[in-house]
Amino acid sequence: MDELVIPGLEKWTKPNVRKIFLPDPDYVLFEIDLKQSDAQVVAWDSEEKAQLLDGAMVNGRRFKYVPDNSLKQIFLSGGDLHTTNAKTIYSLTNEPSPHQRQNAKHGVHAVDFLATPKTMAKKLDMTLAQATNFRNRWFMLHPNIPAWHFWIEQELMRTRTISNIFGYRRIFFGRVQTLAPEAVAFIPQSTTVNVIDKIINRIMGDKQNGIAPEVPEVQGLLQVHDSFVGQFHISHWPYIVPRIHACTKIEVPYVDKLWIGTDFAASRTSWGAVEKYRWNEFGFDAARAPSIPRAA
């Protein structure tokens, strides 16, 4: 719940609108959510594109590609991305403050998506100098990311077309300088949508393309960018959950293969009341599986 304070008026709390989405009687509503999908795609895609620029002139300098697996390792090890980034950006030996972690979370996302220091300063309550230093520090730590930006800008000038790793492409019209942020965002955002769509197609099938459903007991309800909401009858708990989990294993076909992890949450009350479960809690031994969510 978010609080909104307007001078002269009483404090107003924004309701959790997800609570209006209810499962059918005797059904479990669940949500599958991709873990930090956009950030993972940036890490993998920038690394791959930077290799293509090795030896080329990038922003007036000869670019020397140096492998940088540090961001990948955070995801592969299950570390806290924002805490790790805050410690490197602010050169910390101890844990970052909540404010530093929050700035790292939003600031890195902004820099990756080509936000200007002026925009960052306004959004993150920084001075312009602090925002500029933040961006420069991030690019120094991960030089393959500005090289990735350069590659995208060159593709825009050359073909006006940007493609993601699955081969989906978009044609851009207008001035390259104003299109670059949108083109940069297209790669991680479209890849995320492709992955969640593939998960849905595995679970529910795709008659048009001759794909049989792997979990036909699931009824699909919503797709929200990087998540899928569905429901199944309580009689299928818990055996259905490992089968759903199997459908989330989607290969993103970079040279260094990417597998984006997922979270699972469920409720018998509403979408707004879902609680997270660990996939590894479920097995085909019902006695050891988590109890079925309680109805309201």
C-alpha positions, 0 to 999 in steps of 0.5 A: 500500500502506498501513502499519498499526502496532499497538503490540506487533505487527509492522508490517503492510502492507495488500495491494493487493486490486485485484491479484486482479482479472485480465484474461482471457488475451490481454486488456487490462484498462482503467479509465476514471476521472472527474477530480475529479467531485464537486468539479466538480459542487459548483462548477457546481451551487453557482453555478447555485443561488446565482443563484436566491437573488439578493436573498433572505434567506440566513442572516439577510442579504440575499444578493447573487449575485456570479458566481464562476468561480474554481473552474471556471477551475481545472478548465477550465485543467487546474490543480492544484485542491488546490494552488490552494485551499491558496494561497488559503486560507493566503494564500500567494505560494509553493507550499504545503507538502505538509501545507497541500495535504493539508489543503486537499484534505480540508478543502475536501471536508469543508466542501463536504459540511457537516462541522462544525469539530469533525469537521474538527479531529479528522480533519485534526489541527487545533485547533477554532479552526483548523478554524473559521477554515478553514471561514470562510475558504473560505466568504468566498472562495466565498460561493456555496457556503454559499448552495448549502447554504442552498438545499438546506436550504430544499428539504428543509424545503419538499419533502423532495426533492432532485434533481440536474441530470439530474432524478434525485431522492431523498426524505428522511425525518427531521429536516432538521438531520441530513439536510442533509449527506446531501442536500448529498452526494446532488447531486455523488455522484448526478451522478457516478454518472449520468455514469459510467453514461452512459459505460458505456451508450454503450460497451456499450449498453443493450438495455432502453432501445434503446441500441446499443453503440458499442464492442461489443468491450469486456467490462464488469467493474466500476463503482466510483462514479466509474470503470468497469473493462472489458477487450478483446482485445489485437488491438484495441489501439490502435485501440479506445482513441479509440473508448472515449474518444469515449464519455466525452464526456458533457454535464452539462446546467447552463446553463454546460455541464459536461464532466467529464474522464477518465483512462485506465489499462490493464494486461495483469496486473491491475486493481491494476497499471494504468498511466495513458496520455494519451488524446491519445497514441492515434490511428489511426496504430498506429506512433505509439500507445503500445506494448501493455501487457506481460503479467506 
